[in-house]
């Protein structure tokens, strides 16, 4: 069931919503916060893909870290700096986050502790922990 959910996340149309340079791990752990902006650090997962993935992943990481109340503030500042930026719906964000977790599981497949942790995060996400 988990494999099917991960595959469905990766086949969701949001993954193919345009193409741009994306950070690939845009999240609370890679944001340098400033009163008037936020800057992304640590670009080793950067690549070409849907710009929605970075937005979805910031939202997921904020919720995972029990800081979901920061999402509206981040989204407001992001839109202020990028008025034509695409909007990520909750359904798109969930599919993108699940797909991202699938990609991470593939990266850590040979690391048992990390793999177990990301399975736990996948289950939390699929159980509605990230997008309620």
N, C-alpha and C positions, 0 to 999 in steps of 0.2 A: 504494500500500500504506500509506503514511504517513497519507494522508487517511482511509482506512478505519479505521486504528487510532485516530486522533483522534476520529472519529465514534463508534466503539464505546466509547471512554472516556467520551464525553459522554452516551451513551445508557445507561450502566450504572446499575442501580437505586440505587447508593450516592449518586448526585447528588440523589436524591429521598427520602432518608432523613430526613424531618422538615424543619422550616423554623425558622430562627433568624437572628439577626443574626450574620453571619460577617465576619471580618476580610478575607478574600479574598487576602491575601498573607502569611499567617502563616508565618514561616520564621526561620531562624537570624539572618538579616540584619535582622529586625524584632523581635527579642526582647531585652529588657533583663533579663539574668540576675541573680539575687540568690540567696543560699544557701537561702532559704526560699520563693522564688516566681520566676515569670517573668512579665514584663509585655509585652504587645504594643504596639508603637509604629507610627506611620505608617499611618493608617486610610483612605487615599484609595481603596482598592479594596473597601471595605466594602459589604455588601449583604445581601439576604435569600436564604438558601439552606441547604443541608445543613451541619450543624455538623461533619460528618466531613471536609469539605474542608480546614478549618484544621488538623486533626490530620494528615491525609495530607500536606499541604504542608510542615508542620514536619518530618515524617519525610523527605520528599523532599529538602528543602534541606539537612538535616543530612548525608544521604548524598552529595549533590552536592558539598558542601564537605568531603568526606572526614572527617566528624565523626559518622558513623553510630553510633559507640559511645555518643554522648550521648543517643540516642533512648530507651533504657530509663530513664534518669534523668529525662528530660523527662516521659515517660509516667507514671512513678511519681508525680512531683510533681503532674502534671495530675490524676491519679486521686485523689490525697490531697485536693486542693481541690475536686474534682467527682466524688464517689463514684458518682453515677448517670449519669455521662457515657457516651455510647455508645462501644463498642469498634470500632476500624477494623481490619478484617482485611487481610492483605497483598494479597489480590485487590482489595478495595475501594480500598485506598490506591493501588495501581498504576493502576486505572481513573480515580480522581480526579486523580491527578498527570498522567496523559496528557491528560485532559480540560482540566485547568488550563493545561497547555502549549498546547493548542489555542486556548484563550481568549487567552493571551498572544500567540500567533502572529497572531491576528486584530488585537490591539491594535497590534502593531508591523509590520503588513504594509507600511506605507509607509516603513519605516526599514530599508534593506537590511542594514546591519551587525547590528542587533539581530535582525532576522528570521533571518539566517544563524546567529547564535549560538543562538537558540531552536530552530532545526532541528537543530543539533548536540545540544542537550540532549534533544530529543525522541528522536533516534536512540539516544542513550546510555540513556535510560529504557526504550525499547522493546527494546533489546539486553540488558536485565536489570541495567543498572548501578545502578538505584535500589532494586530489590526482589529481591534474591537470597537 
